[in-house]
Amino acid sequence: MNFFPNAKINLGLNITERRTDGFHNIESIFVPILWRDELEIIESNQTSFASSGIIIPGNAADNLCLKAYYLLKSEHDLPSVRIHLKKNIPIGAGLGGGSSDAAFVIKGLNELFQIGLTVSQMQNFARKLGSDCAFFIQNKPVFSFGKGDEFEDINLELKDKFIVLVYPNEHISTAMAYSGVKPKFPQYSLKSIIEMPMKDWREFMINDFETSIFKQVPRLLKIKQELYAAGAIYAAMSGSGSTLFGIFDSNPPVIKMKDTKIHICKL
């Protein structure tokens, strides 16, 4: 059976406080987007994982897709499977691609073998694999808080808007992203900002990672400025980067940026 794990963007990202468990509490708006990997799960004589497309660093045995399978198998009687992932979403890009792959394995196994897990049960499994994995179970715009694994429904209208995603082939590590951030609660709530006209988001909606990461990788700020110059209503870095995105009212003009991968889709 085939599945298509999609990426996400963050509209705003506030690092609010450091937790006693070493993680950070955040606030963000998670929005699914149409940039997809391709996932195949087939019953087999032996459980295995293979990938194609973008090269995934590290040992295949440590891939989140396999971890998701064994997590479910620890509580449910699952047959062996062969998992193949064609990786299209850039890695370390702030788009949640790896988390999405793991979440779609959980959803895929639930559907393929009729396990009967509820949304809440699948989210609880996903939370054990990564902070934003649980988002991809329902896969709809939400206000995210806690470690990024707690959600509130929101009313966000982005229909017919276009998004341009610019991946500059820069890997931003989590350690690098958090090294320059001082947690604080935001002056304006993201839930109130998204009720404003989108043209006002530029003034009020921020990503706390941008200030320090733009100093370390100045070309990311230049890409953001170029998106605004091309007519974006709102532009920002997604998550801890390095992908930048711009939201446009209509089909955007042709945008060319050296040494980048550009993906355009409708929201």
C-alpha positions in Angstrom: 0.0 0.0 0.0 1.3 3.5 -0.9 1.1 6.6 1.2 2.4 10.2 0.7 3.8 11.9 3.8 3.7 15.6 3.4 5.8 18.5 4.9 4.6 21.3 7.1 5.6 24.9 7.7 5.5 27.0 10.9 3.6 30.2 10.9 5.5 32.0 13.7 7.5 30.1 16.3 8.0 31.3 19.8 10.4 29.6 22.2 8.6 30.3 25.5 10.6 28.4 28.2 13.1 25.7 28.9 11.6 22.6 30.5 13.0 20.5 33.3 13.3 17.5 31.0 15.8 19.5 28.8 13.3 20.2 26.0 11.7 23.6 25.3 8.1 24.7 25.3 7.1 26.4 22.1 4.1 28.0 20.4 3.6 27.9 16.7 1.0 27.5 14.0 1.6 24.2 12.0 0.3 24.1 8.5 0.5 21.1 6.2 1.8 21.7 2.7 2.0 19.7 -0.6 5.6 18.7 -0.7 5.6 14.9 -0.3 7.7 11.8 0.2 6.5 8.5 -1.2 6.0 5.6 1.2 5.3 2.0 0.4 4.5 -0.6 3.1 4.1 -4.3 2.0 3.7 -7.4 4.0 6.9 -9.5 3.7 8.7 -12.5 5.1 11.2 -10.2 6.8 11.0 -6.7 8.1 13.2 -4.3 6.2 13.6 -0.7 5.3 15.1 0.8 2.2 15.1 4.3 0.7 15.8 6.1 -2.5 15.7 9.7 -3.7 17.5 12.1 -1.3 20.2 10.2 0.6 19.3 9.8 4.3 22.3 9.9 6.6 22.9 7.4 9.3 22.1 3.7 9.7 18.9 2.5 8.0 18.1 0.4 11.2 17.8 3.7 13.1 15.3 5.3 10.7 12.1 6.6 12.3 10.0 4.6 9.9 11.4 1.3 11.3 11.1 2.7 14.9 7.4 3.5 14.2 6.8 -0.1 13.0 8.5 -1.7 16.0 6.7 0.7 18.4 3.4 -0.5 17.2 4.5 -4.1 17.0 5.5 -3.9 20.7 1.8 -3.7 21.5 0.1 -5.2 18.5 0.5 -8.5 16.6 1.9 -7.2 13.3 3.4 -9.3 10.5 6.7 -8.5 9.0 6.7 -5.7 6.4 9.0 -4.2 3.8 9.1 -0.4 4.0 10.4 1.6 1.1 10.7 5.4 1.3 11.4 7.7 -1.6 12.7 10.8 0.0 11.8 14.1 -1.7 11.4 16.5 1.2 14.8 18.0 2.1 16.4 16.8 5.4 17.2 19.2 8.2 15.1 21.8 6.5 12.5 22.8 9.1 9.7 21.0 7.2 9.1 18.0 9.5 9.7 15.5 6.7 11.2 12.7 9.0 8.4 13.2 11.5 5.8 13.0 8.8 7.3 9.7 7.5 7.1 8.1 10.9 3.5 9.3 11.5 2.4 8.0 8.1 3.9 4.6 9.0 1.7 4.6 12.1 -1.4 5.6 10.0 -0.4 3.2 7.2 0.0 0.2 9.5 -3.3 1.0 11.2 -5.1 1.0 7.9 -3.3 -1.8 6.3 -3.7 -4.3 9.1 -7.0 -2.9 10.5 -5.6 -2.4 14.0 -8.4 0.0 14.9 -6.4 2.7 16.6 -8.1 6.0 17.3 -6.6 9.4 16.4 -5.7 9.9 20.0 -4.0 6.5 20.3 -2.0 7.1 17.1 -1.0 10.5 18.4 0.3 9.0 21.6 2.4 6.5 19.7 3.7 9.4 17.5 4.7 11.5 20.5 7.2 8.8 21.5 9.1 9.3 18.2 9.4 13.1 18.0 8.0 16.3 19.2 6.1 17.2 16.0 5.3 13.6 14.8 1.8 13.7 16.4 0.8 16.7 14.2 0.8 14.6 11.0 -1.8 12.1 12.4 -4.6 14.6 11.8 -2.6 16.7 9.4 -4.5 20.0 9.5 -3.7 23.6 10.6 -3.4 23.8 14.4 -2.0 26.0 17.1 0.8 23.9 18.6 2.2 24.3 22.1 4.1 22.3 24.7 7.0 20.5 23.0 5.2 21.0 19.8 3.0 17.9 20.4 -0.1 19.5 21.9 -2.7 21.1 19.7 -5.7 23.4 19.6 -8.0 23.8 16.6 -7.8 27.1 14.8 -9.7 28.9 12.1 -7.1 29.7 9.4 -8.2 30.5 5.9 -5.4 30.1 3.3 -7.4 28.7 0.5 -6.2 29.7 -3.0 -3.0 31.2 -1.6 0.3 30.1 -3.1 3.5 29.2 -1.2 7.0 29.4 -2.5 9.5 27.3 -0.5 13.2 27.9 -0.9 15.6 25.3 0.4 19.2 26.7 0.3 21.0 23.4 0.8 22.0 24.4 4.3 21.5 21.9 7.2 20.6 23.6 10.5 21.2 21.4 13.5 18.8 21.5 16.5 21.8 22.4 18.7 22.8 25.3 16.4 19.2 26.6 16.3 18.7 26.7 20.1 22.2 28.0 20.9 21.3 31.6 20.2 17.7 31.7 21.6 16.6 33.0 25.0 13.2 31.7 25.8 10.5 34.3 26.5 6.7 34.6 26.1 5.6 36.6 23.1 4.1 40.0 23.3 1.3 39.0 20.9 -0.5 35.6 20.7 -0.2 33.8 17.5 -3.9 32.9 17.8 -4.7 36.6 17.7 -2.1 37.4 14.9 -3.6 34.9 12.5 -7.0 36.7 12.8 -5.3 39.9 11.5 -5.1 40.7 7.7 -2.2 38.7 6.3 -0.4 41.9 5.3 0.0 42.7 9.1 1.7 39.4 9.9 5.0 40.8 8.7 4.9 43.2 11.6 3.7 41.0 14.4 4.5 37.3 13.6 8.0 36.2 14.3 10.2 33.1 14.4 12.5 33.3 17.4 15.1 31.2 15.6 15.6 33.8 12.8 17.7 36.4 14.7 20.5 34.1 15.7 20.4 31.8 12.6 20.4 34.8 10.2 23.6 36.0 11.9 25.2 32.6 11.4 23.9 32.1 7.9 23.4 35.6 6.4 22.2 34.3 3.0 18.9 33.1 4.7 18.0 36.7 5.5 18.8 37.6 1.9 16.4 34.9 0.6 13.6 36.2 2.9 14.2 39.7 1.6 14.1 38.4 -2.0 10.7 36.7 -1.3 9.3 40.0 -0.1 10.8 41.8 -3.1 9.0 39.2 -5.4 5.6 40.1 -3.8 5.2 37.8 -0.9 2.5 38.9 1.6 4.3 37.2 4.4 7.7 35.4 4.4 9.6 33.6 7.1 11.9 30.7 8.0 10.1 27.5 8.8 10.9 26.0 12.1 14.6 25.9 12.9 15.3 26.3 9.1 16.9 26.3 6.7 13.8 26.5 4.4 12.4 29.9 3.8 8.8 30.4 2.5 6.7 33.2 1.1 2.9 33.3 0.8 1.5 34.9 -2.3 -2.0 36.0 -3.3 -1.7 34.6 -6.8 0.6 32.3 -8.8 4.0 33.8 -8.0 6.4 35.2 -10.6 9.3 33.0 -11.7 11.9 33.1 -8.8 15.4 32.0 -9.4 18.0 31.9 -6.6 21.4 30.4 -7.0 22.2 27.1 -5.2 18.7 26.6 -3.9 15.8 24.2 -4.5 12.5 26.0 -5.1 9.1 24.3 -4.6 5.8 26.0 -5.4 2.4 24.7 -4.3 -1.1 25.9 -3.6 -2.3 26.0 0.0 
